[in-house]
Amino acid sequence: MALVSKKRTPDRPSPLVPRFNPLSGPDVRSLVRSAVVGGDYAAVKETHVQVKSLVPAGTDLWSWWLDGIEDLARVGDQDGALFVRFTREVAGIKPWGDLPPGGRDRLEEISRLASSAG
């Protein structure tokens, strides 16, 4: 009879296994690209719907979004600057709403990261 391990998986990610960024998935990327490059307002709204379904309960959407695009910028993601541009363009319009206090400053810092990585 085989022994079954009762070893618990750690709650936090292992330093050896990179954390998955939901914004790096093809669906969100495609929508962001359609919104920015194609000027597609339906893509802006659909991105909001998709992102809201990804945000953990009790988490502020904008904080989560800015964390996600900052992660993309830090790893030198090819679409980092595109996500920054999308954020600039949708901030303040429906359904996205206004950036939180300090959000514009944080977005500028992320923009610098994205441009230095790309």
KALINWO-V931179 format. One line per field, one symbol per residue. phi: phi as a letter, one per 30 degrees, with the letter a starting at -180 (. if undefined). psi: psi as a letter, one per 40 degrees, with the letter a starting at -180 (. if undefined). burial: b if it has 9 or more other C-alpha atoms within 8 Angstrom, else e. A space follows every 10 residues. Layout:
phi=???
psi=???
burial=???
This chain:
phi=.ddcdcdddd dcddddcddd cedddddded dddddddcid dddddddddd dedcdeeicd edddddeddd eddddiedce dddddededc djcdddiddd eidddddddd dddddddc
psi=hihhhehihi diiiedhihh hdeeiddddd dddddddefh dddddddddd ddedhihehh dddddddddd ddddefhded ddddddddde heiiedaiii hedddddddd ddddddd.
burial=eeeeeeeeee eeeeeeeeee beebeeebbe bbbbbbeeeb eebbbbbbeb beeebeeeee bebbebebbb bbbbebbeeb bbbbbbeeeb beeeebbebe eeeeebbeeb bebbeebe
